[in-house]
Amino acid sequence: MKAVIFDLDGVIADTARFHFVAWQQLATELGITIDGQFNEQLKGISRTESLARILAHGGKTGLYSQVQLDQFAERKNDNYLQLISRLDANDILPGIVAFLDEIAAAGLSVALASASRNGPFILSKLGLSERFDTIVDPAQLAAGKPAPDIYLTAAAQLNVAPSDCVGVEDALAGVEAINAAKMVSIAVGDETELAPANHIFASTAGLKLATVKSVWEAAQL
């Protein structure tokens, strides 16, 4: 095991709630109602795919030009950036700083593999930028999660074989992306929903490098 690759929303900080509010604001403007339950299917996927699912949910697929769709996505992002502008270190989820400390002490590489194009901005607001060796730009990928592209790109940027990497996610699409990349998947959240993961922690507070290493070692057998 040589590297740990993190998702962002719901793993490092609870920014997922801001995504929901921002999408809800846009959906309301378009005459579409979405709730927390619907929002679950938006976790871990790209902005473009999220917009497509919202429009389909509201029966509005195919009604807008690509220019309009791009404008909608940008409007959502503007809403989101306004909401997260006050993020700081207090918004880092429990256990993450200690887990990053363990990873650094062990000399492992660290990457960010988030579907959010705002990853660098958020890490900066949280004061965690220097903790990460590389950040994948999701805009440069051919396919988003659950495709493995973002995790394979993270491994390539770290110059580490995928088999030597562990990915940490809180959404099923992300876990599926890690598994498709032939990495060991660590999930945070509901055991039933995230069942395909190699190991599931109930919360980020439980993340321990010794446990993660044991899971990775067991997967090599």
PyMOL commands that place a pseudoatom at each C-alpha (Angstrom):
pseudoatom trace, name=CA, resn=MET, resi=1, chain=A, elem=C, hetatm=0, pos=[0.000, 0.000, 0.000]
pseudoatom trace, name=CA, resn=LYS, resi=2, chain=A, elem=C, hetatm=0, pos=[1.551, 3.242, -1.182]
pseudoatom trace, name=CA, resn=ALA, resi=3, chain=A, elem=C, hetatm=0, pos=[-1.249, 5.787, -1.549]
pseudoatom trace, name=CA, resn=VAL, resi=4, chain=A, elem=C, hetatm=0, pos=[-4.624, 6.899, -0.233]
pseudoatom trace, name=CA, resn=ILE, resi=5, chain=A, elem=C, hetatm=0, pos=[-7.014, 8.624, -2.634]
pseudoatom trace, name=CA, resn=PHE, resi=6, chain=A, elem=C, hetatm=0, pos=[-9.874, 10.633, -1.172]
pseudoatom trace, name=CA, resn=ASP, resi=7, chain=A, elem=C, hetatm=0, pos=[-13.255, 11.756, -2.337]
pseudoatom trace, name=CA, resn=LEU, resi=8, chain=A, elem=C, hetatm=0, pos=[-14.134, 15.189, -0.946]
pseudoatom trace, name=CA, resn=ASP, resi=9, chain=A, elem=C, hetatm=0, pos=[-17.829, 15.776, -0.290]
pseudoatom trace, name=CA, resn=GLY, resi=10, chain=A, elem=C, hetatm=0, pos=[-18.938, 13.744, 2.710]
pseudoatom trace, name=CA, resn=VAL, resi=11, chain=A, elem=C, hetatm=0, pos=[-15.446, 12.365, 3.330]
pseudoatom trace, name=CA, resn=ILE, resi=12, chain=A, elem=C, hetatm=0, pos=[-13.200, 15.333, 4.081]
pseudoatom trace, name=CA, resn=ALA, resi=13, chain=A, elem=C, hetatm=0, pos=[-15.912, 17.913, 4.711]
pseudoatom trace, name=CA, resn=ASP, resi=14, chain=A, elem=C, hetatm=0, pos=[-19.696, 17.890, 4.732]
pseudoatom trace, name=CA, resn=THR, resi=15, chain=A, elem=C, hetatm=0, pos=[-20.127, 20.017, 1.637]
pseudoatom trace, name=CA, resn=ALA, resi=16, chain=A, elem=C, hetatm=0, pos=[-22.769, 17.668, 0.221]
pseudoatom trace, name=CA, resn=ARG, resi=17, chain=A, elem=C, hetatm=0, pos=[-25.497, 19.654, 1.963]
pseudoatom trace, name=CA, resn=PHE, resi=18, chain=A, elem=C, hetatm=0, pos=[-24.386, 22.786, 0.119]
pseudoatom trace, name=CA, resn=HIS, resi=19, chain=A, elem=C, hetatm=0, pos=[-24.608, 20.959, -3.213]
pseudoatom trace, name=CA, resn=PHE, resi=20, chain=A, elem=C, hetatm=0, pos=[-28.181, 19.981, -2.361]
pseudoatom trace, name=CA, resn=VAL, resi=21, chain=A, elem=C, hetatm=0, pos=[-29.218, 23.526, -1.460]
pseudoatom trace, name=CA, resn=ALA, resi=22, chain=A, elem=C, hetatm=0, pos=[-27.582, 24.897, -4.627]
pseudoatom trace, name=CA, resn=TRP, resi=23, chain=A, elem=C, hetatm=0, pos=[-29.288, 22.300, -6.848]
pseudoatom trace, name=CA, resn=GLN, resi=24, chain=A, elem=C, hetatm=0, pos=[-32.582, 22.857, -5.061]
pseudoatom trace, name=CA, resn=GLN, resi=25, chain=A, elem=C, hetatm=0, pos=[-32.365, 26.593, -5.754]
pseudoatom trace, name=CA, resn=LEU, resi=26, chain=A, elem=C, hetatm=0, pos=[-31.802, 25.957, -9.465]
pseudoatom trace, name=CA, resn=ALA, resi=27, chain=A, elem=C, hetatm=0, pos=[-34.485, 23.267, -9.658]
pseudoatom trace, name=CA, resn=THR, resi=28, chain=A, elem=C, hetatm=0, pos=[-37.027, 25.623, -8.095]
pseudoatom trace, name=CA, resn=GLU, resi=29, chain=A, elem=C, hetatm=0, pos=[-36.185, 28.258, -10.706]
pseudoatom trace, name=CA, resn=LEU, resi=30, chain=A, elem=C, hetatm=0, pos=[-36.900, 25.644, -13.389]
pseudoatom trace, name=CA, resn=GLY, resi=31, chain=A, elem=C, hetatm=0, pos=[-40.188, 24.597, -11.797]
pseudoatom trace, name=CA, resn=ILE, resi=32, chain=A, elem=C, hetatm=0, pos=[-38.845, 21.277, -10.516]
pseudoatom trace, name=CA, resn=THR, resi=33, chain=A, elem=C, hetatm=0, pos=[-39.143, 20.009, -6.944]
pseudoatom trace, name=CA, resn=ILE, resi=34, chain=A, elem=C, hetatm=0, pos=[-36.351, 17.882, -5.470]
pseudoatom trace, name=CA, resn=ASP, resi=35, chain=A, elem=C, hetatm=0, pos=[-35.970, 16.645, -1.909]
pseudoatom trace, name=CA, resn=GLY, resi=36, chain=A, elem=C, hetatm=0, pos=[-33.309, 15.036, 0.241]
pseudoatom trace, name=CA, resn=GLN, resi=37, chain=A, elem=C, hetatm=0, pos=[-34.230, 11.549, -0.918]
pseudoatom trace, name=CA, resn=PHE, resi=38, chain=A, elem=C, hetatm=0, pos=[-33.784, 12.493, -4.580]
pseudoatom trace, name=CA, resn=ASN, resi=39, chain=A, elem=C, hetatm=0, pos=[-30.497, 14.178, -3.701]
pseudoatom trace, name=CA, resn=GLU, resi=40, chain=A, elem=C, hetatm=0, pos=[-29.029, 10.809, -2.703]
pseudoatom trace, name=CA, resn=GLN, resi=41, chain=A, elem=C, hetatm=0, pos=[-28.733, 9.866, -6.380]
pseudoatom trace, name=CA, resn=LEU, resi=42, chain=A, elem=C, hetatm=0, pos=[-26.722, 13.028, -7.100]
pseudoatom trace, name=CA, resn=LYS, resi=43, chain=A, elem=C, hetatm=0, pos=[-23.917, 12.127, -4.700]
pseudoatom trace, name=CA, resn=GLY, resi=44, chain=A, elem=C, hetatm=0, pos=[-20.577, 11.420, -6.312]
pseudoatom trace, name=CA, resn=ILE, resi=45, chain=A, elem=C, hetatm=0, pos=[-21.568, 12.227, -9.892]
pseudoatom trace, name=CA, resn=SER, resi=46, chain=A, elem=C, hetatm=0, pos=[-20.634, 15.147, -12.123]
pseudoatom trace, name=CA, resn=ARG, resi=47, chain=A, elem=C, hetatm=0, pos=[-22.409, 18.479, -12.388]
pseudoatom trace, name=CA, resn=THR, resi=48, chain=A, elem=C, hetatm=0, pos=[-23.518, 17.649, -15.937]
pseudoatom trace, name=CA, resn=GLU, resi=49, chain=A, elem=C, hetatm=0, pos=[-24.965, 14.273, -14.945]
pseudoatom trace, name=CA, resn=SER, resi=50, chain=A, elem=C, hetatm=0, pos=[-26.661, 15.780, -11.881]
pseudoatom trace, name=CA, resn=LEU, resi=51, chain=A, elem=C, hetatm=0, pos=[-28.373, 18.400, -14.038]
pseudoatom trace, name=CA, resn=ALA, resi=52, chain=A, elem=C, hetatm=0, pos=[-29.500, 15.720, -16.500]
pseudoatom trace, name=CA, resn=ARG, resi=53, chain=A, elem=C, hetatm=0, pos=[-31.072, 13.689, -13.687]
pseudoatom trace, name=CA, resn=ILE, resi=54, chain=A, elem=C, hetatm=0, pos=[-32.859, 16.734, -12.273]
pseudoatom trace, name=CA, resn=LEU, resi=55, chain=A, elem=C, hetatm=0, pos=[-34.297, 17.640, -15.674]
pseudoatom trace, name=CA, resn=ALA, resi=56, chain=A, elem=C, hetatm=0, pos=[-35.396, 14.035, -16.216]
pseudoatom trace, name=CA, resn=HIS, resi=57, chain=A, elem=C, hetatm=0, pos=[-37.005, 14.033, -12.766]
pseudoatom trace, name=CA, resn=GLY, resi=58, chain=A, elem=C, hetatm=0, pos=[-38.973, 17.142, -13.730]
pseudoatom trace, name=CA, resn=GLY, resi=59, chain=A, elem=C, hetatm=0, pos=[-39.928, 15.829, -17.171]
pseudoatom trace, name=CA, resn=LYS, resi=60, chain=A, elem=C, hetatm=0, pos=[-37.865, 18.510, -18.896]
pseudoatom trace, name=CA, resn=THR, resi=61, chain=A, elem=C, hetatm=0, pos=[-35.265, 16.431, -20.731]
pseudoatom trace, name=CA, resn=GLY, resi=62, chain=A, elem=C, hetatm=0, pos=[-34.580, 17.780, -24.221]
pseudoatom trace, name=CA, resn=LEU, resi=63, chain=A, elem=C, hetatm=0, pos=[-36.255, 21.149, -23.673]
pseudoatom trace, name=CA, resn=TYR, resi=64, chain=A, elem=C, hetatm=0, pos=[-33.072, 23.210, -23.456]
pseudoatom trace, name=CA, resn=SER, resi=65, chain=A, elem=C, hetatm=0, pos=[-30.133, 23.962, -25.745]
pseudoatom trace, name=CA, resn=GLN, resi=66, chain=A, elem=C, hetatm=0, pos=[-26.564, 23.106, -24.769]
pseudoatom trace, name=CA, resn=VAL, resi=67, chain=A, elem=C, hetatm=0, pos=[-25.910, 26.797, -24.168]
pseudoatom trace, name=CA, resn=GLN, resi=68, chain=A, elem=C, hetatm=0, pos=[-28.814, 26.918, -21.712]
pseudoatom trace, name=CA, resn=LEU, resi=69, chain=A, elem=C, hetatm=0, pos=[-27.657, 23.723, -19.996]
pseudoatom trace, name=CA, resn=ASP, resi=70, chain=A, elem=C, hetatm=0, pos=[-24.187, 25.198, -19.554]
pseudoatom trace, name=CA, resn=GLN, resi=71, chain=A, elem=C, hetatm=0, pos=[-25.748, 28.346, -18.098]
pseudoatom trace, name=CA, resn=PHE, resi=72, chain=A, elem=C, hetatm=0, pos=[-27.825, 26.283, -15.650]
pseudoatom trace, name=CA, resn=ALA, resi=73, chain=A, elem=C, hetatm=0, pos=[-24.742, 24.365, -14.503]
pseudoatom trace, name=CA, resn=GLU, resi=74, chain=A, elem=C, hetatm=0, pos=[-22.828, 27.613, -14.047]
pseudoatom trace, name=CA, resn=ARG, resi=75, chain=A, elem=C, hetatm=0, pos=[-25.711, 29.142, -12.095]
pseudoatom trace, name=CA, resn=LYS, resi=76, chain=A, elem=C, hetatm=0, pos=[-25.748, 26.149, -9.769]
pseudoatom trace, name=CA, resn=ASN, resi=77, chain=A, elem=C, hetatm=0, pos=[-22.013, 26.476, -9.258]
pseudoatom trace, name=CA, resn=ASP, resi=78, chain=A, elem=C, hetatm=0, pos=[-22.361, 30.182, -8.458]
pseudoatom trace, name=CA, resn=ASN, resi=79, chain=A, elem=C, hetatm=0, pos=[-24.985, 29.286, -5.833]
pseudoatom trace, name=CA, resn=TYR, resi=80, chain=A, elem=C, hetatm=0, pos=[-22.668, 26.630, -4.410]
pseudoatom trace, name=CA, resn=LEU, resi=81, chain=A, elem=C, hetatm=0, pos=[-19.594, 28.870, -4.275]
pseudoatom trace, name=CA, resn=GLN, resi=82, chain=A, elem=C, hetatm=0, pos=[-21.566, 31.487, -2.402]
pseudoatom trace, name=CA, resn=LEU, resi=83, chain=A, elem=C, hetatm=0, pos=[-22.673, 28.874, 0.129]
pseudoatom trace, name=CA, resn=ILE, resi=84, chain=A, elem=C, hetatm=0, pos=[-19.175, 27.464, 0.734]
pseudoatom trace, name=CA, resn=SER, resi=85, chain=A, elem=C, hetatm=0, pos=[-17.374, 30.812, 0.845]
pseudoatom trace, name=CA, resn=ARG, resi=86, chain=A, elem=C, hetatm=0, pos=[-17.364, 30.689, 4.650]
pseudoatom trace, name=CA, resn=LEU, resi=87, chain=A, elem=C, hetatm=0, pos=[-15.876, 27.198, 4.964]
pseudoatom trace, name=CA, resn=ASP, resi=88, chain=A, elem=C, hetatm=0, pos=[-12.912, 26.869, 7.314]
pseudoatom trace, name=CA, resn=ALA, resi=89, chain=A, elem=C, hetatm=0, pos=[-11.006, 24.222, 9.271]
pseudoatom trace, name=CA, resn=ASN, resi=90, chain=A, elem=C, hetatm=0, pos=[-13.967, 23.798, 11.626]
pseudoatom trace, name=CA, resn=ASP, resi=91, chain=A, elem=C, hetatm=0, pos=[-15.873, 22.177, 8.746]
pseudoatom trace, name=CA, resn=ILE, resi=92, chain=A, elem=C, hetatm=0, pos=[-13.411, 19.286, 8.374]
pseudoatom trace, name=CA, resn=LEU, resi=93, chain=A, elem=C, hetatm=0, pos=[-15.180, 16.070, 9.344]
pseudoatom trace, name=CA, resn=PRO, resi=94, chain=A, elem=C, hetatm=0, pos=[-14.188, 14.335, 12.609]
pseudoatom trace, name=CA, resn=GLY, resi=95, chain=A, elem=C, hetatm=0, pos=[-11.122, 12.103, 12.414]
pseudoatom trace, name=CA, resn=ILE, resi=96, chain=A, elem=C, hetatm=0, pos=[-9.872, 13.345, 9.039]
pseudoatom trace, name=CA, resn=VAL, resi=97, chain=A, elem=C, hetatm=0, pos=[-6.961, 15.453, 10.301]
pseudoatom trace, name=CA, resn=ALA, resi=98, chain=A, elem=C, hetatm=0, pos=[-5.771, 12.605, 12.546]
pseudoatom trace, name=CA, resn=PHE, resi=99, chain=A, elem=C, hetatm=0, pos=[-6.098, 10.149, 9.636]
pseudoatom trace, name=CA, resn=LEU, resi=100, chain=A, elem=C, hetatm=0, pos=[-4.089, 12.463, 7.364]
pseudoatom trace, name=CA, resn=ASP, resi=101, chain=A, elem=C, hetatm=0, pos=[-1.464, 12.726, 10.123]
pseudoatom trace, name=CA, resn=GLU, resi=102, chain=A, elem=C, hetatm=0, pos=[-1.174, 8.924, 10.224]
pseudoatom trace, name=CA, resn=ILE, resi=103, chain=A, elem=C, hetatm=0, pos=[-0.869, 8.763, 6.439]
pseudoatom trace, name=CA, resn=ALA, resi=104, chain=A, elem=C, hetatm=0, pos=[1.859, 11.418, 6.405]
pseudoatom trace, name=CA, resn=ALA, resi=105, chain=A, elem=C, hetatm=0, pos=[3.779, 9.702, 9.215]
pseudoatom trace, name=CA, resn=ALA, resi=106, chain=A, elem=C, hetatm=0, pos=[3.696, 6.460, 7.220]
pseudoatom trace, name=CA, resn=GLY, resi=107, chain=A, elem=C, hetatm=0, pos=[5.132, 8.201, 4.159]
pseudoatom trace, name=CA, resn=LEU, resi=108, chain=A, elem=C, hetatm=0, pos=[2.150, 7.412, 1.941]
pseudoatom trace, name=CA, resn=SER, resi=109, chain=A, elem=C, hetatm=0, pos=[1.080, 9.561, -1.005]
pseudoatom trace, name=CA, resn=VAL, resi=110, chain=A, elem=C, hetatm=0, pos=[-2.268, 11.373, -0.952]
pseudoatom trace, name=CA, resn=ALA, resi=111, chain=A, elem=C, hetatm=0, pos=[-4.552, 12.432, -3.806]
pseudoatom trace, name=CA, resn=LEU, resi=112, chain=A, elem=C, hetatm=0, pos=[-7.965, 14.032, -4.211]
pseudoatom trace, name=CA, resn=ALA, resi=113, chain=A, elem=C, hetatm=0, pos=[-10.388, 12.365, -6.631]
pseudoatom trace, name=CA, resn=SER, resi=114, chain=A, elem=C, hetatm=0, pos=[-13.535, 14.450, -6.368]
pseudoatom trace, name=CA, resn=ALA, resi=115, chain=A, elem=C, hetatm=0, pos=[-16.200, 14.957, -9.006]
pseudoatom trace, name=CA, resn=SER, resi=116, chain=A, elem=C, hetatm=0, pos=[-16.333, 18.567, -7.814]
pseudoatom trace, name=CA, resn=ARG, resi=117, chain=A, elem=C, hetatm=0, pos=[-14.408, 21.053, -9.917]
pseudoatom trace, name=CA, resn=ASN, resi=118, chain=A, elem=C, hetatm=0, pos=[-14.138, 23.177, -6.783]
pseudoatom trace, name=CA, resn=GLY, resi=119, chain=A, elem=C, hetatm=0, pos=[-11.826, 20.723, -5.015]
pseudoatom trace, name=CA, resn=PRO, resi=120, chain=A, elem=C, hetatm=0, pos=[-8.748, 22.984, -4.920]
pseudoatom trace, name=CA, resn=PHE, resi=121, chain=A, elem=C, hetatm=0, pos=[-10.815, 25.921, -3.630]
pseudoatom trace, name=CA, resn=ILE, resi=122, chain=A, elem=C, hetatm=0, pos=[-12.425, 23.823, -0.889]
pseudoatom trace, name=CA, resn=LEU, resi=123, chain=A, elem=C, hetatm=0, pos=[-9.129, 22.300, 0.268]
pseudoatom trace, name=CA, resn=SER, resi=124, chain=A, elem=C, hetatm=0, pos=[-7.697, 25.812, 0.448]
pseudoatom trace, name=CA, resn=LYS, resi=125, chain=A, elem=C, hetatm=0, pos=[-10.628, 27.041, 2.558]
pseudoatom trace, name=CA, resn=LEU, resi=126, chain=A, elem=C, hetatm=0, pos=[-10.176, 24.053, 4.887]
pseudoatom trace, name=CA, resn=GLY, resi=127, chain=A, elem=C, hetatm=0, pos=[-6.429, 24.644, 5.174]
pseudoatom trace, name=CA, resn=LEU, resi=128, chain=A, elem=C, hetatm=0, pos=[-5.619, 21.199, 3.770]
pseudoatom trace, name=CA, resn=SER, resi=129, chain=A, elem=C, hetatm=0, pos=[-4.053, 21.992, 0.387]
pseudoatom trace, name=CA, resn=GLU, resi=130, chain=A, elem=C, hetatm=0, pos=[-0.521, 21.099, 1.468]
pseudoatom trace, name=CA, resn=ARG, resi=131, chain=A, elem=C, hetatm=0, pos=[-1.690, 17.688, 2.700]
pseudoatom trace, name=CA, resn=PHE, resi=132, chain=A, elem=C, hetatm=0, pos=[-2.389, 16.516, -0.859]
pseudoatom trace, name=CA, resn=ASP, resi=133, chain=A, elem=C, hetatm=0, pos=[0.285, 15.537, -3.366]
pseudoatom trace, name=CA, resn=THR, resi=134, chain=A, elem=C, hetatm=0, pos=[-2.049, 15.858, -6.335]
pseudoatom trace, name=CA, resn=ILE, resi=135, chain=A, elem=C, hetatm=0, pos=[-5.618, 16.784, -7.264]
pseudoatom trace, name=CA, resn=VAL, resi=136, chain=A, elem=C, hetatm=0, pos=[-7.386, 15.291, -10.269]
pseudoatom trace, name=CA, resn=ASP, resi=137, chain=A, elem=C, hetatm=0, pos=[-9.180, 17.788, -12.510]
pseudoatom trace, name=CA, resn=PRO, resi=138, chain=A, elem=C, hetatm=0, pos=[-12.552, 16.122, -13.248]
pseudoatom trace, name=CA, resn=ALA, resi=139, chain=A, elem=C, hetatm=0, pos=[-13.077, 18.413, -16.245]
pseudoatom trace, name=CA, resn=GLN, resi=140, chain=A, elem=C, hetatm=0, pos=[-10.297, 16.556, -18.070]
pseudoatom trace, name=CA, resn=LEU, resi=141, chain=A, elem=C, hetatm=0, pos=[-11.840, 13.087, -17.696]
pseudoatom trace, name=CA, resn=ALA, resi=142, chain=A, elem=C, hetatm=0, pos=[-13.664, 11.154, -20.393]
pseudoatom trace, name=CA, resn=ALA, resi=143, chain=A, elem=C, hetatm=0, pos=[-16.147, 9.715, -17.891]
pseudoatom trace, name=CA, resn=GLY, resi=144, chain=A, elem=C, hetatm=0, pos=[-17.150, 10.460, -14.315]
pseudoatom trace, name=CA, resn=LYS, resi=145, chain=A, elem=C, hetatm=0, pos=[-17.878, 8.093, -11.446]
pseudoatom trace, name=CA, resn=PRO, resi=146, chain=A, elem=C, hetatm=0, pos=[-18.823, 5.206, -11.381]
pseudoatom trace, name=CA, resn=ALA, resi=147, chain=A, elem=C, hetatm=0, pos=[-16.289, 4.881, -14.225]
pseudoatom trace, name=CA, resn=PRO, resi=148, chain=A, elem=C, hetatm=0, pos=[-12.752, 4.335, -12.858]
pseudoatom trace, name=CA, resn=ASP, resi=149, chain=A, elem=C, hetatm=0, pos=[-11.156, 7.230, -14.775]
pseudoatom trace, name=CA, resn=ILE, resi=150, chain=A, elem=C, hetatm=0, pos=[-10.732, 9.628, -11.859]
pseudoatom trace, name=CA, resn=TYR, resi=151, chain=A, elem=C, hetatm=0, pos=[-9.071, 7.024, -9.630]
pseudoatom trace, name=CA, resn=LEU, resi=152, chain=A, elem=C, hetatm=0, pos=[-6.827, 5.699, -12.382]
pseudoatom trace, name=CA, resn=THR, resi=153, chain=A, elem=C, hetatm=0, pos=[-5.790, 9.275, -13.173]
pseudoatom trace, name=CA, resn=ALA, resi=154, chain=A, elem=C, hetatm=0, pos=[-5.020, 9.938, -9.501]
pseudoatom trace, name=CA, resn=ALA, resi=155, chain=A, elem=C, hetatm=0, pos=[-2.788, 6.859, -9.370]
pseudoatom trace, name=CA, resn=ALA, resi=156, chain=A, elem=C, hetatm=0, pos=[-1.029, 7.908, -12.577]
pseudoatom trace, name=CA, resn=GLN, resi=157, chain=A, elem=C, hetatm=0, pos=[-0.429, 11.423, -11.244]
pseudoatom trace, name=CA, resn=LEU, resi=158, chain=A, elem=C, hetatm=0, pos=[1.072, 9.909, -8.091]
pseudoatom trace, name=CA, resn=ASN, resi=159, chain=A, elem=C, hetatm=0, pos=[3.099, 7.446, -10.190]
pseudoatom trace, name=CA, resn=VAL, resi=160, chain=A, elem=C, hetatm=0, pos=[1.685, 4.587, -8.119]
pseudoatom trace, name=CA, resn=ALA, resi=161, chain=A, elem=C, hetatm=0, pos=[0.144, 1.358, -9.429]
pseudoatom trace, name=CA, resn=PRO, resi=162, chain=A, elem=C, hetatm=0, pos=[-3.648, 1.166, -8.880]
pseudoatom trace, name=CA, resn=SER, resi=163, chain=A, elem=C, hetatm=0, pos=[-3.182, -2.075, -6.947]
pseudoatom trace, name=CA, resn=ASP, resi=164, chain=A, elem=C, hetatm=0, pos=[-1.095, -0.161, -4.396]
pseudoatom trace, name=CA, resn=CYS, resi=165, chain=A, elem=C, hetatm=0, pos=[-3.855, 2.395, -3.781]
pseudoatom trace, name=CA, resn=VAL, resi=166, chain=A, elem=C, hetatm=0, pos=[-6.781, 2.646, -1.395]
pseudoatom trace, name=CA, resn=GLY, resi=167, chain=A, elem=C, hetatm=0, pos=[-9.759, 4.872, -2.193]
pseudoatom trace, name=CA, resn=VAL, resi=168, chain=A, elem=C, hetatm=0, pos=[-12.040, 6.477, 0.403]
pseudoatom trace, name=CA, resn=GLU, resi=169, chain=A, elem=C, hetatm=0, pos=[-15.645, 7.299, -0.535]
pseudoatom trace, name=CA, resn=ASP, resi=170, chain=A, elem=C, hetatm=0, pos=[-19.080, 7.944, 0.946]
pseudoatom trace, name=CA, resn=ALA, resi=171, chain=A, elem=C, hetatm=0, pos=[-21.216, 7.292, -2.158]
pseudoatom trace, name=CA, resn=LEU, resi=172, chain=A, elem=C, hetatm=0, pos=[-21.988, 4.113, -4.086]
pseudoatom trace, name=CA, resn=ALA, resi=173, chain=A, elem=C, hetatm=0, pos=[-20.894, 5.628, -7.409]
pseudoatom trace, name=CA, resn=GLY, resi=174, chain=A, elem=C, hetatm=0, pos=[-17.523, 6.387, -5.856]
pseudoatom trace, name=CA, resn=VAL, resi=175, chain=A, elem=C, hetatm=0, pos=[-17.106, 2.916, -4.373]
pseudoatom trace, name=CA, resn=GLU, resi=176, chain=A, elem=C, hetatm=0, pos=[-17.927, 1.414, -7.764]
pseudoatom trace, name=CA, resn=ALA, resi=177, chain=A, elem=C, hetatm=0, pos=[-15.316, 3.683, -9.367]
pseudoatom trace, name=CA, resn=ILE, resi=178, chain=A, elem=C, hetatm=0, pos=[-12.651, 2.514, -6.896]
pseudoatom trace, name=CA, resn=ASN, resi=179, chain=A, elem=C, hetatm=0, pos=[-13.548, -1.128, -7.466]
pseudoatom trace, name=CA, resn=ALA, resi=180, chain=A, elem=C, hetatm=0, pos=[-13.519, -0.667, -11.237]
pseudoatom trace, name=CA, resn=ALA, resi=181, chain=A, elem=C, hetatm=0, pos=[-10.013, 0.805, -10.920]
pseudoatom trace, name=CA, resn=LYS, resi=182, chain=A, elem=C, hetatm=0, pos=[-8.937, -2.431, -9.168]
pseudoatom trace, name=CA, resn=MET, resi=183, chain=A, elem=C, hetatm=0, pos=[-8.125, -0.592, -5.957]
pseudoatom trace, name=CA, resn=VAL, resi=184, chain=A, elem=C, hetatm=0, pos=[-9.174, -1.396, -2.405]
pseudoatom trace, name=CA, resn=SER, resi=185, chain=A, elem=C, hetatm=0, pos=[-12.332, 0.519, -1.498]
pseudoatom trace, name=CA, resn=ILE, resi=186, chain=A, elem=C, hetatm=0, pos=[-12.945, 2.061, 1.906]
pseudoatom trace, name=CA, resn=ALA, resi=187, chain=A, elem=C, hetatm=0, pos=[-16.396, 3.518, 2.476]
pseudoatom trace, name=CA, resn=VAL, resi=188, chain=A, elem=C, hetatm=0, pos=[-17.838, 5.816, 5.125]
pseudoatom trace, name=CA, resn=GLY, resi=189, chain=A, elem=C, hetatm=0, pos=[-21.537, 5.529, 5.837]
pseudoatom trace, name=CA, resn=ASP, resi=190, chain=A, elem=C, hetatm=0, pos=[-24.388, 3.049, 5.552]
pseudoatom trace, name=CA, resn=GLU, resi=191, chain=A, elem=C, hetatm=0, pos=[-23.383, -0.627, 5.399]
pseudoatom trace, name=CA, resn=THR, resi=192, chain=A, elem=C, hetatm=0, pos=[-26.294, -1.655, 3.187]
pseudoatom trace, name=CA, resn=GLU, resi=193, chain=A, elem=C, hetatm=0, pos=[-25.966, 1.144, 0.653]
pseudoatom trace, name=CA, resn=LEU, resi=194, chain=A, elem=C, hetatm=0, pos=[-22.174, 0.832, 0.429]
pseudoatom trace, name=CA, resn=ALA, resi=195, chain=A, elem=C, hetatm=0, pos=[-22.015, -2.973, 0.596]
pseudoatom trace, name=CA, resn=PRO, resi=196, chain=A, elem=C, hetatm=0, pos=[-19.693, -3.368, -2.448]
pseudoatom trace, name=CA, resn=ALA, resi=197, chain=A, elem=C, hetatm=0, pos=[-16.836, -1.694, -0.519]
pseudoatom trace, name=CA, resn=ASN, resi=198, chain=A, elem=C, hetatm=0, pos=[-13.981, -3.778, 0.880]
pseudoatom trace, name=CA, resn=HIS, resi=199, chain=A, elem=C, hetatm=0, pos=[-14.548, -2.189, 4.285]
pseudoatom trace, name=CA, resn=ILE, resi=200, chain=A, elem=C, hetatm=0, pos=[-17.071, 0.269, 5.712]
pseudoatom trace, name=CA, resn=PHE, resi=201, chain=A, elem=C, hetatm=0, pos=[-16.573, 2.686, 8.599]
pseudoatom trace, name=CA, resn=ALA, resi=202, chain=A, elem=C, hetatm=0, pos=[-19.711, 4.076, 10.219]
pseudoatom trace, name=CA, resn=SER, resi=203, chain=A, elem=C, hetatm=0, pos=[-18.207, 7.570, 10.202]
pseudoatom trace, name=CA, resn=THR, resi=204, chain=A, elem=C, hetatm=0, pos=[-14.982, 9.397, 9.403]
pseudoatom trace, name=CA, resn=ALA, resi=205, chain=A, elem=C, hetatm=0, pos=[-14.214, 9.468, 13.126]
pseudoatom trace, name=CA, resn=GLY, resi=206, chain=A, elem=C, hetatm=0, pos=[-13.478, 5.747, 12.912]
pseudoatom trace, name=CA, resn=LEU, resi=207, chain=A, elem=C, hetatm=0, pos=[-10.889, 5.965, 10.128]
pseudoatom trace, name=CA, resn=LYS, resi=208, chain=A, elem=C, hetatm=0, pos=[-7.641, 4.353, 11.284]
pseudoatom trace, name=CA, resn=LEU, resi=209, chain=A, elem=C, hetatm=0, pos=[-4.630, 3.656, 9.097]
pseudoatom trace, name=CA, resn=ALA, resi=210, chain=A, elem=C, hetatm=0, pos=[-3.907, 0.326, 10.812]
pseudoatom trace, name=CA, resn=THR, resi=211, chain=A, elem=C, hetatm=0, pos=[-7.372, -0.950, 9.890]
pseudoatom trace, name=CA, resn=VAL, resi=212, chain=A, elem=C, hetatm=0, pos=[-7.115, 0.350, 6.326]
pseudoatom trace, name=CA, resn=LYS, resi=213, chain=A, elem=C, hetatm=0, pos=[-3.718, -1.319, 5.893]
pseudoatom trace, name=CA, resn=SER, resi=214, chain=A, elem=C, hetatm=0, pos=[-5.118, -4.609, 7.194]
pseudoatom trace, name=CA, resn=VAL, resi=215, chain=A, elem=C, hetatm=0, pos=[-7.980, -4.427, 4.691]
pseudoatom trace, name=CA, resn=TRP, resi=216, chain=A, elem=C, hetatm=0, pos=[-5.536, -3.718, 1.851]
pseudoatom trace, name=CA, resn=GLU, resi=217, chain=A, elem=C, hetatm=0, pos=[-3.268, -6.592, 2.913]
pseudoatom trace, name=CA, resn=ALA, resi=218, chain=A, elem=C, hetatm=0, pos=[-6.213, -9.005, 3.110]
pseudoatom trace, name=CA, resn=ALA, resi=219, chain=A, elem=C, hetatm=0, pos=[-7.244, -8.019, -0.419]
pseudoatom trace, name=CA, resn=GLN, resi=220, chain=A, elem=C, hetatm=0, pos=[-3.817, -9.065, -1.726]
pseudoatom trace, name=CA, resn=LEU, resi=221, chain=A, elem=C, hetatm=0, pos=[-4.295, -12.690, -0.651]
for i in range(1, 221): cmd.bond("trace and resi %d" % i, "trace and resi %d" % (i + 1))
show_as sticks, trace
zoom trace
